[in-house]
Amino acid sequence: MILNDGFLHPDRLLPTEPGLRRIARDLYEHIRALPILSPHGHTEPMWFATDAPFTGAANLLVTPDHYLLRMLRSQGVNYDALGVPRLDGGPVAGPRDAWKTFAAHYHLFAGTPSALWIDHAMGSVLGCSERLTPDTADALFDHITDRLCRPEFRPRALLERFGVEVIATTDSALDDLRHHAALVGTTWEQRVVPTYRPDALTDPEASGFSAGITQLAKLTNCDTAHWPEMIEAHRRCRAVFRALGATATDHGTPSAATADLPPDKCQRLLTGALAGQLTPAEAEQFRAQMLTEMAGLSVEDGMVMQLHAGPRRNTDRAMLALRGPNMGADIPQRTEWSAALEPLLNRYGQNPNLRLILFTLDEGAYARELAPMAGYWPCLMLGPPWWFHDSPGGMRRYLEQVHETAGFANLAGFNDDTRALLSIPARHDVWRRAVAGFLAGLVADHRLDQTDAASIAADLSYGAAKRAYRL
């Protein structure tokens, strides 16, 4: 993991009280250089298969990052000016102009996690000696462009430099996985692995659902118009993913609802879904049953199941039509967990082969439901603070709310969940600093001794993720 912090303060995010800071520094020094496990994220497997150079500061740091885009949108910045591609192929700003637009508005990110990540990427990874401002934009653009042409800034070299031991991409269940297949026989075969994400095939309200089910039939030679064979098709696709190193599946759903319906009801839902005739309530039942079916397949094949439930996605319909998803127009909402997961847990929750990692955007659910649930059900683990709460404050709130009820052993450690490759070491560094600061408080309160705190810090930074994702 990169240790040069560039122009960043070495004590950033650590407690301000001198005694606590000393304890936190000691804990942080114990964990700062541990290898990185990135078991859930959205980087492109093509980067690592082709190992082609990245092109341009804006293309790498700005246009793919919906954390940045949403803030700029809130202040009236047009995505055309940021070089974000349009589905209609219309003109957008070139890389240098997009970068200068970003620089002109970079002050908007003061005090946000995005500024921490960008500053870390520019200072520690790219070797920039100055922060981004309108006055430094051109010089920094040229500096970054020069760096990205060098062999040590190609994707594989960056993973080595970051100390990334394993990185998982997130891939459609219908993906041909050709980029992962291209890594077979290389030293990267078990280091860059896929993750099975079947959302387009488990949500009857998803665009292209029926066409996707038809494609699934062709891929697997199963009659996916019949419920048992549709599940068999998923079983076969998962086996292909596992053969290329996958250890996990991922499920993004509008709610955490699960179901345990009789076979005839499942078939009626599938028939209605393929005909486009389900009511919203029936579509929710279909999604709920599919989560339980995916848990059953995980019991069979041992793949770790991740559930990211609750966000309301793509709320700006005009933006979705113009540029597609992941443009920042997503909003957290309240999510109910305990009753929602009862059907799945009562069917599979005591099976030792099931591991279900839960992620929420409803912070109130941590202490109210999720920590007590993880503190009882042996299959459940809590994922780290996610998305809007992947921040210093969000991490502190998370640790405070879950540790007393779930303990530290039921936490899945950290994953960076990012499309922005250069932000990976920054995100892990923020987590490690937050963990060190939080545990320092427990040491100061004499609730932990320094040795136990150091062990927990290392586990939350590395060991827990390795264990949780069966890496």
Secondary structure, 3 states (H helix, E strand, C coil): CCCCCCCCCCCCCCCCCHHHHHHHHHHHHHHCCCCEEECCCCCCHHHHHHCCCCCCHHHHHCCCCHHHHHHHHHCCCCHHHHCCCCCCCCCCCCHHHHHHHHHHCHHHHCCCHHHHHHHHHHHHHCCCCCCCCCCCHHHHHHHHHHHHCCHHHCHHHHHHHHCEEEEECCEECCCCCHHHHHCCCCCCCCCEECCEECHHHHCCCCCCHHHHHHHHHHHHCCCCCCHHHHHHHHHHHHHHHHHCCCCEEEEEECCCCCCCCCHHHHHHHHHHHHCCCCCHHHHHHHHHHHHHHHHHHHHHHCCEEEEEECCECCCCHHHHHHHCCCCCCCECCCCCCHHHHHHHHHHHCCCCCCCEEEEECCCHHHHHHHHHHHCCCCCEEECCCCHHHCCHHHHHHHHHHHHHHHCCCCECCCCCCCCCHHHHHHHHHHHHHHHHHHHHHHHHCCCCCHHHHHHHHHHHHHHHHHHHCCC
